[in-house]
Each structure stands twice: as C-alpha cells, then as structure tokens.
Amino acid sequence: MGSDNSLTSMRGLVELATKSLDDIVQQRRESLLNHAVYHRINTIRDLQIYTAHHVFAVWDFMSLLKRLQHDLTGLDIPWRPRGEEPYTRFINEIVVAEESDEVGNGHYQSHFGLYQDAMVQLGADRAPINFLLAQLEQGVPWEKAVEALPVDPRVKEFIRFDLNLAHHGETYEVAAAFFYGREDIIPEMFLRIVDKLGTDARLERFRYYLERHIEVDSDTHGPLAAQLLDHLCGRDPAKLERATVIAREALQWRIKLFDTVVDRLSSVPS
C-alpha cells in the first residue's frame, strides 16, 4: 500500500507541474498533442518517413539522460558519494531500461536499438542516423557531424538544442527539458500514434517500442522526473523561471521536428 500512496503522490507532482506552467508552455504543449502529424500517419510509408526523422529524438534523449546520470550519480573516478540516493536510483533505473531493457526470451536491448530494429522492419531510411553515428565514432566533433547531416535544418536545430543543453546547461535546466520535453509528454504523444496502428506484421517492433514507453513513462518515469525537477529547482524563482523558458524551447523544437515530418509527407507522392 505504501508504494501505491507514493505513486499517487508522485502523479500529483506531475499534475501540479503541468498546471503551474505559464500560458505559452501550455499552448505549446497543446499544439504538440494536437499536431497534424498524428492525422497524417496512416500508412507504412508515412511511418517510414516519421521514424527516419524521429530517430534523432530517440538518440539525443540519451545525452540528456547521461548528463543527469553524471550529475546525480557517482561517475567520477575516484568515486565520491553524491548524497542523492533516491534520484540516483531513479536515474540509474531509467539508464538500465534505456540501455538494456528486457525485450523477451531472455534478451536485452537498448531502446535505441529497438527503434533501429523497428525501422528495419518498417523499411525506413536509416542512412542519416547511421551517418551521424559513424561520424561520431570516427571522432568528428558533434557540431560538425550534425552540420554535415543530410536532413532538414530544423532537425539539426532540434539536435543542437538538446546537445548544447546536455553539454552546457545547469542540471536543473537539463531536468526541465527531460521532464517537459520528454517524460511528461511522450506517453500522450505515443498514444495518439499507437491507437492508429493496424495489424501489419511490419509494425510489431514499432508497436512494442511505443507501448513500452507508454507503460514506463506514464506509470513511473514521468512522476519521478517531476519530483526530480521540483527537488532541483526548489523555491528559487530564478530557477523556476529558467525551467519555464527551457520547457517552452523544448516543446517548440519538438513541434518544429514534427512540422518537418508533415512537410516531408506532403512532398512525397503517395
């Protein structure tokens, strides 16, 4: 019963965090949840285009997460205790799921790897994301690797926003993008897509990816991310204001990413 009460309390924090947003953030959140992209995804071809763009959001999410892991857990050598045990466990639990989730039959896989498999199953174009990963593997600075990407400039700006934040932002700023731009909004976004999926066998891995995120983000990760942000900002007006600015920007760049998908869907013959 204690864990149920704790979860109810954490969900209350999510509701409080969402209600306390300023009008601009609320408007952008609603714009994202009512974006035209959800109505435009109707065929396998549409999903091929969507995933070829969205995979960059799946990938750069890990940089935000790893920055939080660096700041809130003991990753330095020699090791030093951080004194943030509840949040250390939360972040490490997300890392375990994102880097090595159970995917059935005793196998483990990262969510990024799962998404890549879904793209293969769908027949989506993985050349741009593979180009980026190859550039980074060769030691090319991320700024140059992103600039060289053969994708719409809005996709590049989406990536730059997250990676600049992961590299240079304050911990609470990263947590704001992590919560408002990811953990809070993802379950509702993915529900709008998964409800439209048919029974085509090529959708199996993609459906599993969406349903897994809906499950863990809405029940556990979202509430804990809200609690973490509340802890990091406290009652500091400057931090709360800056967190609001980050929330606005994170949502706006996600909207632009989806605008890119819609424009691409409109330009490609059915």
C-alpha positions as CSV (number, residue, x, y, z in Angstrom):
1,M,0.0,0.0,0.0
2,G,2.9,2.4,0.7
3,S,4.2,2.2,-2.8
4,D,0.7,2.9,-4.2
5,N,0.4,6.0,-2.0
6,S,3.9,7.1,-3.1
7,L,3.0,6.7,-6.7
8,T,-0.2,8.7,-6.2
9,S,1.8,11.4,-4.6
10,M,4.3,11.5,-7.5
11,R,1.5,11.7,-10.0
12,G,0.2,14.6,-8.1
13,L,3.6,16.3,-8.7
14,V,3.2,15.8,-12.4
15,E,-0.3,17.4,-12.3
16,L,1.0,20.3,-10.2
17,A,4.0,20.8,-12.5
18,T,1.7,20.8,-15.6
19,K,-0.9,23.2,-14.0
20,S,1.8,25.6,-12.9
21,L,3.1,26.1,-16.5
22,D,2.8,29.6,-18.0
23,D,0.3,30.1,-20.8
24,I,3.0,29.8,-23.6
25,V,4.1,26.4,-22.3
26,Q,0.5,25.2,-22.0
27,Q,-0.2,26.4,-25.5
28,R,2.8,24.7,-27.0
29,R,2.0,21.5,-25.1
30,E,-1.5,21.5,-26.5
31,S,-0.1,22.3,-30.0
32,L,2.2,19.3,-29.8
33,L,-0.6,17.0,-28.6
34,N,-2.9,18.2,-31.4
35,H,-0.2,18.4,-34.1
36,A,-1.2,17.5,-37.7
37,V,1.4,14.7,-37.8
38,Y,-0.9,12.3,-35.9
39,H,-3.5,12.7,-38.6
40,R,-1.0,12.3,-41.4
41,I,0.4,9.0,-40.3
42,N,-1.8,6.4,-42.0
43,T,0.4,4.1,-43.9
44,I,3.7,2.2,-43.7
45,R,5.2,4.8,-46.0
46,D,4.1,7.5,-43.6
47,L,5.7,5.7,-40.7
48,Q,8.9,5.2,-42.7
49,I,9.2,9.0,-43.0
50,Y,8.2,9.6,-39.4
51,T,10.7,7.2,-37.9
52,A,13.5,8.5,-40.2
53,H,13.1,11.9,-38.5
54,H,12.0,10.9,-35.0
55,V,15.0,8.5,-34.6
56,F,17.1,11.6,-33.8
57,A,14.9,12.4,-30.8
58,V,15.3,8.8,-29.6
59,W,19.1,9.1,-30.0
60,D,19.7,12.5,-28.4
61,F,17.4,11.7,-25.5
62,M,20.3,9.6,-24.2
63,S,22.6,12.6,-24.0
64,L,20.1,14.4,-21.7
65,L,19.8,11.2,-19.6
66,K,23.5,10.7,-19.4
67,R,24.1,14.3,-18.3
68,L,21.7,13.7,-15.4
69,Q,23.3,10.5,-14.6
70,H,26.7,12.2,-14.5
71,D,25.5,15.0,-12.2
72,L,23.3,12.9,-9.8
73,T,25.2,9.7,-9.5
74,G,28.8,8.7,-8.7
75,L,30.5,8.5,-12.1
76,D,33.8,10.3,-11.2
77,I,37.0,8.4,-10.5
78,P,37.8,8.2,-7.7
79,W,34.2,7.7,-6.7
80,R,32.6,10.3,-4.5
81,P,29.1,9.9,-2.8
82,R,26.6,12.4,-4.1
83,G,24.0,12.2,-1.3
84,E,21.2,12.0,-3.8
85,E,20.2,8.3,-3.3
86,P,16.5,8.5,-4.3
87,Y,17.4,10.3,-7.5
88,T,20.5,8.2,-8.1
89,R,18.3,5.1,-8.2
90,F,15.7,6.8,-10.4
91,I,18.2,7.9,-13.0
92,N,20.0,4.5,-12.9
93,E,16.7,2.7,-13.4
94,I,16.0,4.7,-16.5
95,V,19.5,4.1,-17.8
96,V,19.1,0.4,-17.3
97,A,15.8,0.4,-19.2
98,E,17.1,2.7,-22.0
99,E,20.4,0.8,-22.5
100,S,19.4,-2.8,-21.7
101,D,15.7,-3.3,-21.4
102,E,14.1,-6.8,-21.4
103,V,12.7,-7.5,-24.8
104,G,11.5,-11.1,-24.4
105,N,13.0,-14.6,-24.5
106,G,15.7,-13.6,-22.0
107,H,17.2,-11.0,-24.3
108,Y,18.1,-7.4,-23.5
109,Q,18.4,-4.4,-25.9
110,S,18.7,-0.6,-25.8
111,H,15.6,1.3,-26.7
112,F,17.6,3.0,-29.4
113,G,18.5,-0.4,-30.8
114,L,14.9,-1.5,-30.5
115,Y,13.9,1.6,-32.5
116,Q,16.5,0.8,-35.1
117,D,15.1,-2.7,-35.4
118,A,11.6,-1.2,-35.8
119,M,12.9,1.0,-38.7
120,V,14.4,-2.1,-40.4
121,Q,11.1,-3.9,-40.0
122,L,9.3,-0.9,-41.5
123,G,11.8,-0.4,-44.3
124,A,12.6,3.1,-43.1
125,D,15.7,5.1,-44.2
126,R,18.5,4.7,-41.6
127,A,21.2,6.3,-43.7
128,P,21.1,9.7,-42.0
129,I,21.2,8.4,-38.4
130,N,23.9,5.8,-39.3
131,F,25.9,8.6,-41.0
132,L,25.8,10.6,-37.8
133,L,26.8,7.7,-35.6
134,A,29.7,6.8,-38.0
135,Q,31.0,10.4,-37.9
136,L,31.0,10.4,-34.1
137,E,32.7,7.0,-34.0
138,Q,35.4,8.5,-36.1
139,G,36.0,11.3,-33.6
140,V,34.3,14.1,-35.6
141,P,33.1,16.8,-33.2
142,W,29.4,16.5,-32.7
143,E,28.8,20.1,-34.0
144,K,30.5,19.2,-37.4
145,A,28.8,15.8,-37.6
146,V,25.3,17.4,-37.1
147,E,26.1,20.2,-39.6
148,A,27.0,17.6,-42.2
149,L,23.8,15.6,-41.8
150,P,21.7,15.3,-45.0
151,V,18.5,16.3,-43.2
152,D,16.2,19.3,-42.9
153,P,17.8,22.2,-41.0
154,R,15.0,22.0,-38.4
155,V,16.1,18.5,-37.5
156,K,19.6,19.8,-37.0
157,E,18.4,22.6,-34.8
158,F,16.4,20.1,-32.7
159,I,19.5,18.1,-32.1
160,R,21.7,21.2,-31.4
161,F,19.2,22.4,-28.7
162,D,19.4,19.1,-26.8
163,L,23.1,18.6,-27.1
164,N,24.1,22.1,-26.2
165,L,21.9,21.8,-23.2
166,A,23.4,18.4,-22.3
167,H,26.9,19.9,-22.6
168,H,26.5,23.4,-21.1
169,G,23.2,23.6,-19.2
170,E,22.7,23.6,-15.5
171,T,21.5,20.3,-14.0
172,Y,18.0,21.8,-13.3
173,E,17.8,23.1,-16.9
174,V,18.6,19.6,-18.3
175,A,16.0,18.2,-15.9
176,A,13.4,20.7,-17.2
177,A,14.0,19.6,-20.8
178,F,14.0,16.0,-19.7
179,F,10.6,16.3,-18.0
180,Y,8.6,18.8,-20.0
181,G,10.1,17.9,-23.4
182,R,10.2,14.1,-22.9
183,E,8.9,12.2,-19.9
184,D,5.7,14.3,-19.4
185,I,4.6,14.5,-23.0
186,I,5.8,11.2,-24.6
187,P,3.0,8.9,-23.3
188,E,0.3,11.1,-24.6
189,M,2.1,11.6,-27.9
190,F,2.7,7.9,-28.4
191,L,-0.9,7.0,-27.5
192,R,-2.0,9.1,-30.5
193,I,0.1,7.0,-32.8
194,V,-0.3,3.5,-31.3
195,D,-4.1,3.8,-31.4
196,K,-3.9,4.2,-35.2
197,L,-1.6,1.2,-35.9
198,G,-3.1,-1.7,-37.7
199,T,-2.1,-5.4,-37.6
200,D,0.6,-5.4,-40.3
201,A,3.4,-7.6,-39.2
202,R,5.9,-4.9,-40.1
203,L,4.5,-2.8,-37.2
204,E,5.4,-5.4,-34.5
205,R,8.7,-3.8,-33.2
206,F,7.4,-0.3,-33.6
207,R,4.3,-1.0,-31.6
208,Y,6.3,-2.7,-28.9
209,Y,8.6,0.3,-28.6
210,L,5.6,2.7,-28.3
211,E,3.7,0.6,-25.8
212,R,6.8,0.0,-23.6
213,H,7.4,3.8,-23.4
214,I,3.8,4.5,-22.6
215,E,3.9,2.0,-19.8
216,V,7.1,3.1,-18.1
217,D,6.9,6.8,-18.7
218,S,3.3,7.3,-17.5
219,D,3.5,5.0,-14.5
220,T,7.0,5.6,-13.1
221,H,9.4,7.8,-15.1
222,G,7.2,10.8,-15.6
223,P,6.2,11.2,-12.0
224,L,9.8,10.7,-10.8
225,A,11.1,13.2,-13.4
226,A,8.6,15.8,-12.0
227,Q,9.8,15.0,-8.5
228,L,13.5,15.4,-9.6
229,L,12.8,18.8,-11.2
230,D,10.9,20.0,-8.1
231,H,13.9,19.0,-6.0
232,L,16.5,20.7,-8.2
233,C,14.5,24.0,-8.5
234,G,13.2,24.2,-5.0
235,R,11.6,27.5,-4.4
236,D,14.2,29.5,-6.3
237,P,12.3,32.0,-8.5
238,A,15.2,32.3,-11.0
239,K,15.5,28.6,-11.4
240,L,11.7,28.2,-11.8
241,E,11.6,30.9,-14.4
242,R,14.6,29.5,-16.3
243,A,13.0,26.0,-16.2
244,T,9.9,27.5,-17.8
245,V,12.0,29.0,-20.6
246,I,13.6,25.6,-21.2
247,A,10.2,24.0,-21.3
248,R,9.0,26.4,-23.9
249,E,12.0,25.8,-26.1
250,A,12.0,22.0,-25.7
251,L,8.3,21.9,-26.8
252,Q,8.8,24.3,-29.6
253,W,11.7,22.3,-31.1
254,R,9.6,19.2,-30.9
255,I,6.8,21.0,-32.8
256,K,9.3,22.0,-35.5
257,L,10.6,18.5,-35.8
258,F,7.0,17.3,-36.4
259,D,6.5,20.2,-38.8
260,T,9.4,18.8,-40.8
261,V,7.7,15.3,-40.9
262,V,4.4,16.8,-42.1
263,D,6.2,18.8,-44.8
264,R,8.0,15.7,-45.9
265,L,4.8,13.7,-46.0
266,S,3.2,16.4,-48.2
267,S,6.1,16.5,-50.6
268,V,6.4,12.7,-51.3
269,P,3.8,11.2,-53.6
270,S,1.5,8.5,-52.1
